Amino acid sequence: MKDDQKPLPFDPKLKLAAEEIQAILKRHDILASMLLVSPSHCEYLFHIESSWSVMKWDTPPDGPDKLYLRFRSKKEDFKDKEAQHFATGASAHAITSFLQFGRMCQSHMQQLLEMLNKHMKIAYKVWD
């Protein structure tokens, strides 16, 4: 990087890796929540759309610059009650799995950070 250049707000390697991972997830019809990390940046990957999920990313009416997660399970979207029940249950399973994964990550990283803080000063900021 030249002295007069500002650093990028993202790591191009992480963006590329996230795109490749998303293609794999789509090909295998699976959901995922993960964080890719380089020495200077991180890239969140939250892939929640599949053929069996009733979750979709949507844009709220109050702002196209925002995204929100929509959980839609309406009778008219399914061929029968069993298909609706399966998709709704599978999506609820995904939500609870993501939640448990987040709690597990938070717990492990908090313990590690507390141990490291005994030996070194670690400054970090929580993002909005």
N, C-alpha and C positions, 0 to 999 in steps of 0.2 A: 504494500500500500504506500502510495506517495504521501509526503508530509502534509500536503494541502487537501488530501481526501479525507472525508469523514468515514468512519467505519459503517458498514452496512448494519441495518437494524435486525438482520437475520444472517444465518450462515447458509450459503448456497448449497453446501454439501448436505446439510440437514433437510433443506427443502426438497432436494432431489431424492434423498433416502425416503422421506415421508411419502412422496409421490409413488415411488416404487413399492413401498409397503402397502399403500392404499390399493394399488392395482392388484397385489397378491390377495389382500383381504376381499376385494370385490370378486376376483376369480374364484375364490374358495367359499364365498358367501358367508363370511364370518364377521363379527363385530370385534372392535378392539379399542382400548384406551391405553395410550403409552406416551412416554416422554423420551424424545431423542436428545442427547446432550453432546455438545462439542466443548472444547476448552473455553470458548467464549460465549456461546449461545445455547438456547434450548428451543425445541420445536415440539409443541403438543400435537398429538394425533388422536383424534376422537372420531372413530369411524363407527357410526351407529345405524347406517342404512344397509338393509339386506332384504332378500326376498321374503324372509320369515319374520321380520321385525315390523312392528306397527309404529316405530319411532322414525321421525324424519326431522331434518333441519328445516326451519321455516323462517321467513322474514315477518316480523310483527308489522301491523299496519301503521304503527307510530314511528317507524324508522327503518329504512332500507339498509342502514349501516349496521344494524344489529342482527343477530341470529338468536333463535331460541329453539329449544327442543320440543317437538310436538309428539304427543302420544295419542294416536287416533285409532280407535277400534270400534267402527260402526258396522252394524249388521249388513248394510248395503255394499260394503267393501269386500265381503267374503261370499264364497259359494254356499257355505252352510255354517251352522252353529259350531260344529267341531273344528272347522278351519279357523274360525274367529277365536275360539277358546285356546287353540294351540298357539296362534300368533301372539295373543295377549299374554298368555302364560310364559312363552319363550322370551318375550320382551321384558316382562317383569323380572324374569330370571337374570337377564342381562343387566338390568338396573341394579338389582341387589348384588350381582357379581362385581360391577364397577364400583359400587359403594364399598364393598368389602375390600377390594383391591386398593382403593384410595386410603381407607383406614389403615390397612396393613403397611402401605408405603409410608404414610405419615408417622406411624408408630416406629418403624425401623429407622427412618431418617432422623426423627427426634432423638431417639436413644443414641444414635451415632454422633449427632451434633453435640449432645450433652457431654459425651465422652471426649470429643475433640476440644470442646471449650475448656476442659481442664488443662490442656496442653498448649493451646494456641488461641489467639483472639480471632474469631470468625465474624465478619460483618456481612450481613445480608439484609435484603429488603423484600418484604412480601409485596407482590404486585397486586394492583387493583383488578 
